[in-house]
């Protein structure tokens, strides 16, 4: 395909049925980490072939752009004298200087259909098969250099960049605490996504081959309420998908997709930067879209524009391409792009009623985020 010299773009590398549930494969081999390593190996001798932008949608894709813009916004707000980084190491140094320990891709979807979920039906605002497939892969996260508490059900892959770990449980059975400005605190699903690995990898600093800085990075996804009910039903049926599925779009009555990145660890507070797109805004901008679909398409458009202007770059990730160009193209379709500081931490207002394992000395430990 690359020999055709036409730029290509895909929104993910995630597997569908027949791979994620193949019990002959180890959990590591069913992971997005393994898929990314395969892509990186494939591109070794194709760096100057036809451009193929891999994993470029909203997230993964736009999430990498949002992280870079969030870092620049925070540097500006704190009066840092810094030029825009020109390489991965410079971005990592900026994140380290800003004391970023944890990055969530923090998303809360409140869109609701006029017709609520029925029994034996999976309802979602985007691909049901795609969501179930990634949700049944092992939960994955970029593993930060500040982490002190190794999860009992975690494992390393033992090959590749070693920027991420996986948990021996599916993402839709793993919940984490997170925060967005409109929703406030919430429990999200730690669903594996390519950006959890690539962002962590690109924000890694090494000295003498030892990692001295890397943030913990992962998705914290609260889908629309009917999708949560659908996941509850799937779990109750031992991960068997319903016989019926419905992707809501034209029948959405109200709601917003609040999709952004949450950068934590800086003394000024947690910083969320991203898109607030309501169903009304989405329909006005591009009829027949939901807020979710338009956010994905915005990332695709930005990636396509870059690929057409750079047709001979081989296989690239979202972290490799011009984030400013992608944002310029995508921004008109993202509704309100906002950056908000907050004082939220995963320890804030936690009740002492339950005997939970916590690290009170460092709120940014994964131990404190995970819902046990």
C-alpha positions, -999 to +999 in steps of 0.1 A: +000+000+000+028+024+008+043+019-027+012+036-041+026+069-028-008+081-016-009+094+020-029+071+043-046+077+077-061+054+103-077+063+136-065+033+155-045+001+155-069-017+178-080-053+170-115-065+165-131-099+175-108-128+168-077-111+183-086-095+216-104-127+227-079-152+213-069-172+244-040-187+225-023-153+227-008-139+259-024-107+274+007-088+264+003-099+227-033-088+228-023-053+239-021-019+221+015-019+233+022-050+211+004-034+182+023-002+185+057-020+187+047-039+155+040-006+138+073+009+150+092-021+137+073-019+103+083+017+098+120+012+104+129+010+067+100+032+055+107+065+070+107+082+036+080+062+019+044+074+014+030+090+045+008+069+068-006+086+098-015+059+123-039+064+153-050+099+143-086+106+154-097+124+185-081+101+210-057+087+200-046+116+178-059+149+189-051+140+225-013+143+217-019+178+203-039+188+233-011+177+256+014+199+238-009+229+238-016+223+275+021+223+283+026+256+264-004+272+281+009+262+315+043+275+307+028+308+296+006+311+327+036+306+349+057+331+330+083+306+319+107+318+293+106+289+269+106+285+232+083+260+216+100+226+219+114+212+186+120+176+196+106+149+220+133+155+245+125+192+248+088+184+253+098+160+280+120+185+297+092+211+296+068+186+312+094+177+338+100+214+346+062+219+350+063+189+375+037+170+355+034+136+371+001+123+357-018+129+325-053+117+320-072+117+287-103+128+307-136+125+289-172+127+301-199+121+275-234+133+287-253+128+254-286+111+258-311+096+233-348+102+233-351+064+236-333+048+265-314+016+264-334-016+262-326-050+277-301-070+256-290-039+237-257-020+237-261+017+232-232+041+224-224+073+207-197+056+185-188+021+173-202-005+196-179-032+182-149-009+185-156+000+221-162-036+232-130-047+214-108-022+231-126-025+264-119-062+265-082-058+258-061-056+290-061-021+307-029-003+298-012+028+310+021+047+306+040+041+338+055+071+354+089+074+370+074+088+402+053+057+409+061+039+442+034+013+444+034-016+419-001-029+412-005-065+423-022-074+390+003-055+367+030-068+344+056-054+321+059-065+285+096-073+285+103-059+251+101-026+232+101+009+247+090-003+282+071+030+286+038+012+296+025-016+317-007-036+315-031-049+341-044-085+341-080-074+337-100-058+309-103-020+307-140-020+311-135-038+344-110-012+356-121+022+370-101+052+379-109+086+395-106+116+373-120+152+368-133+175+341-144+211+347-181+206+338-186+172+354-163+176+383-149+143+399-161+111+383-152+074+379-140+065+344-129+033+327-092+028+322-096+016+286-065+009+266-056+035+240-026+041+218-020+076+232-015+062+267+016+046+254+029+070+228+026+101+250+043+084+279+071+072+255+076+106+239+077+124+273+104+101+287+138+114+297+168+091+301+203+096+315+229+068+310+201+046+297+181+051+329+146+067+330+148+099+351+114+113+341+082+100+327+045+108+336+019+082+341-006+085+312-039+068+307-075+072+295-102+079+321-134+075+301-170+080+313-191+072+282-227+083+278-250+069+306-266+043+284-232+030+274-224+026+311-256+006+316-246-015+285-212-022+300-228-033+332-249-057+313-219-071+294-200-077+326-230-095+341-231-118+311-194-127+316-183-103+288-207-116+262-219-088+240-257-081+236-276-093+205-287-058+196-267-026+193-276+010+186-254+039+178-272+071+188-270+101+165-300+118+151-321+107+181-298+124+206-319+149+226-292+167+246-257+165+260-221+174+256-189+155+250-162+170+273-130+156+259-096+169+270-063+161+288-058+166+325-022+174+336-015+169+373+014+176+396+020+213+391+018+236+421-008+258+404-032+228+404-046+203+380-050+217+345-077+204+320-075+215+284-098+203+257-130+205+237-165+211+251-188+203+222-226+200+227-249+182+204-265+215+193-230+229+184-221+197+165-253+198+144-248+234+136-212+229+125-218+197+106-253+182+102-258+145+109-230+144+134-230+139+172-205+157+194-184+125+196-182+119+159-173+155+151-145+155+176-131+124+159-135+139+124-118+171+135-087+151+144-089+132+111-091+164+091-061+178+109-041+147+102-052+146+066-041+182+061-006+174+075-003+142+054-012+160+022+014+186+028+040+160+039+034+130+015+068+113+019+073+109+057+066+071+060+047+058+090+042+084+117+023+087+150+002+118+161+032+128+184+054+130+153+034+155+133+029+193+134+006+198+163+000+235+155-013+227+120-035+199+133-050+222+159-055+250+133-076+226+111-094+209+139-103+238+162-133+251+142-151+218+148-143+214+185-168+238+200-154+256+230-117+250+235-109+258+271-082+255+297-092+253+334-072+249+366-087+231+395-077+220+430-089+185+425-067+155+435-078+119+438-076+123+476-099+153+478-129+148+500-122+111+503-142+096+531-124+079+560-154+055+562-136+028+543-102+013+548-087+021+514-050+017+506-039+053+500-007+073+497-014+105+516+021+118+510+018+119+472-017+123+458-004+116+423+003+079+428-018+055+406-027+037+439-049+068+448-066+070+414-076+034+410-110+024+423-105-007+442 
